[in-house]
Amino acid sequence: MSFIDKAVVSVIAGKGGNGKLSFRREKFVSKGGPDGGDGGNGGNVVLVASRNQNTLAAFRYQRELKADEGQPGGPAKMHGRSAKHLLVPVPVGTIATNEKGEILADLVADGESAVIASGGRGGFGNAHFVSSRRQTPKFAELGEPGEELTVNLELKMIADVGLVGLPNAGKSTLLSKVSNARPEIANYAFTTLKPNLGVVDIDNENSLLMADIPGLIEGAADGKGLGHDFLRHVERTAVILHLIDAYNEDPAGTYKTIRNELKAYKADLAKRPEVIAITKIEGLDEEIAADLIAQVAAVAKKGTPIFAISAQSGLNLKPMLYKVKQLVAKERAKIVKQEEAAGIPIITLEDLSEHWTVTKDVNTFVVSGEKIENFAKRTDFNNEEAVQRLRHIMGKMGIMHQLVRQGIDADDIVRVGTGEFKY
């Protein structure tokens, strides 16, 4: 399956079922009362993070996610069946945003879920509206339409450690030696065409999730090479493991090149804890290895751990991995502490659902507002009693008074949402 980490889908939640307009009809019952049942609710569209998914490739051909509609109400006060929610599995680390760039879901744990489109509420049947003043209501509500929106899906892998370095630095070889991953390995640049994940067992109690990020080159942050497409997968790693080929002519310059690309892509990546590993030292004597370490240490941040390793022979792999484990644990604890501190203030937003506005356009008065428009969606504008109920609701909300203040005349049009009626 192809590795796809971006997708755009059309999301349509289920429409609510219509309420039933019905009156009791039985033998020997001359005047049966209203008995129309309520419609069922439409299904939500729900994203569910799954470890069994590692790519968004399924959405290359499934461009529309549509939940089922609720069933209409029936006679004898029978309630329509609510639709099942549409559960959509996505990889852990998937972010869903709307067209404005607002985050709808950020799924970072296996099994975590989020509703990205809510199904419409089922309409009430006429039995719901019986009162002492309205004993035979001859109207029922329509079901609300479900939410419809375009959603951008983006996968940002969640790994403890991100392997970065120039092409052919030995990232895939290292990952294959220390984990259960089996990436393609060959002696040429850009062998790795997609990020690979592997679980590294440190000891009986600890393991790390390691991601091999395809080779970066100078200018990657500006779109050169393959690295630009995959830099986003470094964003969520706790620690960066920076690999440098021991046979590189300028190891210090190589290190600075990749550091600059990380910083150009996202400034805080340069501040992420890192470990530097000079690879492929099998066959080199200790003096040369020490010289390489000194060259890189001269340009690295003070205190950065630097190891000379050989993935083939296993030289210095364990000490390096234990150091990585310590930094990951420290960084994860730091993140948890920051999140807990950020969660202390409780900020409540003003509820704007009750707000409404009236604007005049020639002989048409347009009423806008979340609550009143939701009532309009459930109103059958071909039924005069249903429209009269909407007028009554508008009166209680003060909208009819505002229409009079703005000079509405008989036969002027009042538009609420997509429906309209004469004043």
Summary of the structure (lengths in Angstrom):
residues: 423
radius of gyration: 31.0
end to end distance: 59.9
largest distance: 106.9
contacts: 1393
relative contact order: 0.10
helix: 27%
strand: 24%
